[in-house]
């Protein structure tokens, strides 16, 4: 399927690895010019080289922390009027909520809620004026099914979801959509770090921690980031203009519910 976004400009936050990188690659494959972002220069350059080599697309690296005003300024300097914005940022690590300090909670809300809102504030009006915009927020399946130890991440991302639910309806008539993708257990560095933490906390091997996690997933496997990227690219497509304010859960069937 031709997604109808060839030549569109996309900014993908935190995209030097993991799910962000998968989204950047899928958009580049669809013909978009893509801004790839990360904080580690070596990983960022490697991601840019890989995506450009595989797709032939124009890929621009921006080394920046998107949670900071300076980082956001750098992103939008590289692409002042994006047609597509994919919000993504690393979440807080596993931690018992009793151990969270006030500053850690503030940082978590900034990183996983406020940052996305700030970037949307900066791009949404120009999208509306051009009558095309696709905004995707990578949140988490824990928004629907909270996990103990990820309370801060779940709470901040749920706040983002509720905040943007109303905003999405205000720009739908301008062909600007805002949707969220909720990943479950995908084979990424973050998953491996969480499994390592689980093994340490429970006194079991990482292999056992992974087996325990897989036991609760009907698909009996971890997700492939490429699957996630493809879903993101479709929600950014010309054909997805009638989908907005929605939460796409991609978790291998782990959440047992009909709605």
N, C-alpha and C positions, 0 to 999 in steps of 0.2 A: 504493500500500500504506500502510495505517495502521501506523506503527511502534510504536504502543502506548506511547509515552512522553510523551504530552500531560500537562502539569502537572509533569513531572519537573524537578528543578533541576540545572543543569549549570555547571561551572566549566571554562572553556577558557583555558589559559595562552597567553601571547604571541599574542593573537588580534586585534590591531588591524589586521593586514594579512596577506597571504599565505595559506598553508594553514590557519593557526589561525583566521583570519577566515572562511574558507570553511566550516570545521567549525562555528563558532559560528552562522553563518547557517543551515546545514542543520539544526542542532538547534533553532534558533528556528522554522524552517519546520515542524518536526515537533511544535511546541507546547510546547517546553521554555522555562523561564525560564533565561536565560543570563547568566553573569558573563563579561564581556569584559575582557581585560587587555592592557596595554601600558605602555611607558615614556615614550612621546611623547604629551603631552596632546592636541595638535591631531589627530594621527592616531587616537587612541583615541576622542575625541569624534565624529570623522567616521564611524568604524566603527560606533559605537553608534547614531548617528542613522540611518545607512543600514540597518542590520539591523532596527531597530525600525520604520522606515518601510515596509520591504518585507514584514515578517512580522507586525507588530502584536503581537509578543511583548514581554514584560517583559525589558529588557536593562539590566544594571547595569555601569557602568564601574568598573574598579579600576586606578588607575595605580600600578604596582609592578614591581620587578625580582624575578621569581619565584625567582631563584637565591639570594636573601638571606632570612634568617629573618624580617625585617621585611615583606618582600614577600609571603611565604607567609601570614603572620599577617593581612595586609590582605585577601588573597584569601578566607581562611576566615572572616574577620569579616563579609564581605559575604554569604557562603553557608556557614554552619557545618557543614551536613550535606548535601553534594551527593550526588545520585543518580548523577551522571555526572562523571567527571574526565577531561579531555583534557590530557595533558602535552605541552608543546611549549616549545622554547626555541631561540634562535638558536645556530648552531654556529660554531666557530672558522673564520676565513677561510682560503683557500688559503695554505699555507706549507710549504716544504720542512721535513721533520721535523728536519733538522740545525739549523735556526734556532730551534726551540722551546726556550724557557727552562723551567726547573723550575716557575716560577710559572704560566706559560701552560698547562702541562700540567695542573697542579692545578686551575686555573680551568676548563679544558675538561672535566675529569672532574666537577667540581661542577656545571657548567652542563648537561651532557648525560647525566649518570648519577645523581649524588647528589640533585639537586633533585627529580627525579621520584620517587625512592624516598622521600624525606622527605615529600612530599605524600601519597603512597599510605599511608605509615605513619599519617598524621593522619586519613584518611577511611575506611580499609578496614573497621575494626571496626564503625563505625556503619552502613555499607552492609550488612555481614553480619547485623547485628541486625535491620535492616529487610527483609532477604532480597531486596534488589535493589541491584545496583551494576554500573556499566559503566566500566571504566578503559581508556583508549586512550593509547598512547604513540606520538607521531609521531617516528620515528627516521629512517632513511635507507636507500635501496637500497645504499648503500656498506657497510652491515653485511654484506650478502651478496657484494657485488662492490666491494671497496675501491678507492678512487681515490687515486693518488699526490697528495700535497698536502692531502688531507683525512684524513690518518692519525689525527690526534687526535680528530676528530669520529667517524670510523668506530670507533675503539677504545673510546671512551667509550660510544657507543650500543650497541656489541656487548656491552659489560659490562652495561649495563642490561638487554638482552635476556636474557642468561644468568641474571642475578640474579632476574628476575621469572618465569622459566620455572617454577621450583619454587614460588614464591609463588602463582602462578595456580592451581596444583592444590590448594592448601590451603583455598581459599575457593569452589571451584566448586560445592560442595554447598549453599552459601548463596545461590546465584543471583547471585554476584559474578564477573564475568569480567574478565580482563586480556589485552588483545591489542595488537599493535604494527602500525602501518601504515608501510610503507617506501616513501616517494616517490622516484621517479626525477626526471627533468627536467621540472619544472612551471614554467609561466610566472609567476614571482614575482620580487620584488626581489632575492632571494638568487641566483637563477639569473642574472639580468642582471649582478649584481656579479661572479659567478664567470666569466661570459663576458668581462667587461671585464678581469679579472685575467689570464685566458688570453690575450687579445689583446695585453696589455702584455708578458707573459712571452715569447710566441712571436713578437712583432713582426708581428702580422697584425691585420686589421680585426675589429671586433666582429661584423660581418656574416659574415665568414669563420669566425670562432670558432663562431658559432651554426650555420652550415652544416656544419661539421665534427662538431659534437655531434649534429646531426640525422641525419647519415649513419649513425650507429651505432644509431639507434632504428628498429625495424621499422615502428612506426606513422607514422614520418616527420613527426612534429609534437611539440611540447611539450604536456604535460598541461594541462588546464584545471582550476584550483583547485576549481571547482564539482563536478567529477567526484570529486575527493578528498573534499570535504565530504560528498557523498552516501554514499560508502563508509563514512566515519566514522559517519554517522548510523545506517546499517544495523547496524553492529557495536554500537551503543549501544541498539538496539531490543529490544523484548520478545522478538522472534523469534530473536534471536541468543544466547540463553542457553546454547546447547549448543556455542558456539564460544569456546574460551579457550586461552591460551598459544600463540597462533598469530601468524605474521608474514605480513601481507598485502602483497605486493610489487605496487606500481602504477607500472610503468615503461615502458609501451608495448611490452613484449616485449624490452627491451634485454638483460636477463640471459638468456643462451642456456642453458637447462637444463630438464630435465623435472620436477624436484622442488624 
